[in-house]
């Protein structure tokens, strides 16, 4: 996988990085469905990054964390965006109960999964994996390690 590391100095920069990622997604003509894993501890900025991705794709409304619903769906121009949060998932059967495979196989779908490591053995390899970590020196700063099957230029 190709890798790039970026540093964000707060939520606004994290959202801006998300917008850049959305540009990468839209340039992937005919590479759908597209799967993104967001990995990081609580409060690392996973949902904030997802907000930036959705804004970059053209979503104007509220973006909420799907922690209790497991998935939030957004229809944006030519895309169906599925934002998952597996934090509350404790058994693989819960994934089949929500029809995970149908979401992941949607032709014009972009699936963004927070906490994929909880069910990693039941998921295909992602097109993009983003690991978010807090800085040890500055609570607003975070690093984003972005891994992609293809070369990535943000």
N, C-alpha and C positions, 0 to 999 in steps of 0.2 A: 504494500500500500504506500502511496505517496503521503507525505506528512508536512504540515506547516504549523508553526506555533505563533499565536497572536497574544497580545496583552491588552486587556481592557482595564480602564481606570474607573469604571462605574457602569451603572445600568444603561445610560445613554450610549456609551461606546459599545456595550454588549449588543444593544438593539441594532446599532449601525453595522456591526459584524454580521448579525443576522440578515440584514438587508443585502449585504455583499454575498452571503451564502445563497440568498434567493436568486440573485443574478446567475450564480453558478448553476442552480437548478434549472432555470429557464433556458440556459444555453445547452442543456442536455437533450436537445430535440430527439424525440423518439426513444428516450431512455426511461420510459415510464412503464410500470410503477417504479418509484424511487423511494429508498428506505434510508432514514437518518436515525442514528442512535445518539442520544444525549446522555452522557455519563458524568456524574459528579455528586458530591455529598449534598445534603439538604442546604438550601440557600446559596448554592454555587452559581445560580443564574440560568438554569436550564429553561425555565418557563420564560424568563426575560429574553433569552436568545430566540426561543420559539416565536415570541411576539414580534421580534425584529424580522424573522423569516416571513411571517404572515404579512406584516406591513409591506415588506419588499415585494411580495407577490400581489399586493393590491387590496388586502383586507383592511376595511375602515373601522369595523366594529370592535367590541370588547373581545379580548383573548383571555380566557380564564384557565386556570390549571384544572386538568381533568382528573384530579386525584380521586374524587368520589364517584365520578361517572365512568372512569376508565378511558373514555374516548370522547373527544369533542370533534365535530365535523364542520369544516368550512368549505363552502363552494366559492371559488374565486376564478373568474373568467374560465379558462380551459382546464382548471385543476380542481380536484377534490383533495383537500388536505385533511388528514386524520392525525390528530394530536392525542397520543396515548400517554398515560402515566401508570406504570406498573408498580408503583410504590406499595399499594395495598394488595397486590396479587400474591397469593401464597401457594397456589396449586395450578399446574398447567391446564387443568380442566376449565378453569375460569377463562382462559384464552379461547378455548374452543366454544365455550358458552356465548362469548360475544362475537364469534365468527371471525376471529383474527385473520384466518387465511383469505377470506373474501375481501377484507380491507386491503391486505398486502398485495392481492392480485388485481386490484382495480386498475384498469388500463391507464387512466389519466390521474392516478393517485400518487400522492406524496404522503408517506407515513413518517411521522416524527414520534419517536418513542423515548420517553424519559424512564429511567431505571430499567433499561433492557437487560442488564446483567442479572436481574432476578429470574429471567426466563430464557437466557441466552441459548440454551441447548434446543429450544423449540422455535427459534427464529432463524431466518436465512441471514447470510452475511449482509451487512449494510453497504450501501453505496457511499455513505459518508458517516464517519464516526467522530464525534466531538467530545473530548474529555475536558471538563471544566474543573479548575482547581483554584481555591482561594490563595492569595499571596500570604506568606507568613509575616510580611512586614507592613502591609496596608490592607485593611479590611475591605476597602472598595475595589482593590485591584484583584484581577483574576487572570489566569492563563487559560487559553483555549488551544488545545492540541487537536488539530483537524487532520483526519486521515481519510484518504479517498482512494478508490480503485483507479481513478484517472488523475492526471496531473491537476493540481488545484492552484489557481492564481487569484488570490483575493486582493 
